[in-house]
Amino acid sequence: MRSGRAAGSARPATLTTGVARLPHFLRVFAVIVAAWALIALAWTPPTILIQGLMQSGANAPPPPAAAQVFLYVLMNFVPWMAVTPPLLRLGRRFALSEGHVLRPLAVHAAVGLVAVPVMALAGTLLPMFLLQRGQLAAGNLRHILAVSAINAFYSVPIYVGVVAVAQALGYFQRFRERERLLARAQLQALQARINPHFLFNTLNAISALGYRDPARADAAITMLADLMRASLDERPHQIALKEEIAFARLYLDLYGVLMGDALRVSFDIAGAAWQTLVPAMLLQPLMENAIVHGIAQLSAGGRVAVRAHIEEARLALSITNDVPAQGRPTGGKGIGLANTAARLRALYGDRQRLEMRRGMDTVTVDICIPSRSESA
């Protein structure tokens, strides 16, 4: 087998650009602060309007600046910022679900009876202490408690909202985990179907070769054992394209022994595509279709060309093989193409595309999937 040199095999060093990602706890803290700042911003206009209505008259003091009102409202929500992480954990720990309603409701009600008044009182005292020094000392206790009671009444929806967000995040995470496990199970089942099919075809080819050239058949059996050992190794369901090509080369080397110079393979892989993650055993069934239903049907043999490049944050991968000018379209009804399509749907949903194009004497399988490098 004469295998063309893979273009882009000498990859340039990757330059790291941009700002490094923040640690997880800092990202969570930033999201919480931003969310409460937006809520405070939404409360600022009605607060200004209420103050204007309450202080209307000839001797009324000038209305405070909008920035000052926003800061005052934000101080009211600072205690809620502090307790948001434990409330989110509590909401996810005691989630409402079918058959589990009374206990979570009782826990949230008990926590709310304590947390809401405490947060309301803290939210009342904090702006007085930081923004209105003197009012805290001059203000009587009855006034502070009255304002805190009003704040507590209107803070009940806030507490319910935080717990509801926690419930939604928990449901979303469990949904994503179920989808991931389902996709992985589908991929493992489909991969299990590919291995026997590949073994059946290869043993048939070795059996036919054994009558003509026992030495080559014996070498092919040894290579088949090495290939099966590599295919049975535990691997992630997604690997870098360079690793998938390395595995495909084992398969191509085996068929090179079986077919000799009748099989010619070339790779044209753009530099950035080498690191892109692809489903494990993506190329092997497509190569098998191309060889068994295409190259093997040509008396003079033929070529298989593999090309890959990154285009608009997507990996464009194509496998082109020669086929007889008259005959069945290779791969159109094979198990390899059907399994590949099912695996791509399980892993990428609507974000993937697989098409087969028949030319005069060639067949091309085009695959387009989101580009995500192994370093990511």
PyMOL commands that set and color helices and strands:
alter all, ss='L'
color gray80, all
select helices_A, chain A and resi 24-54+66-93+102-131+135-138+141-212+214-232+241-262+271-275+283-292+295-297+335-351
alter helices_A, ss='H'
color red, helices_A
select strands_A, chain A and resi 2-3+238-240+263-269+277-279+302-310+314-322+353-358+362-370
alter strands_A, ss='S'
color yellow, strands_A
deselect
rebuild
show_as cartoon
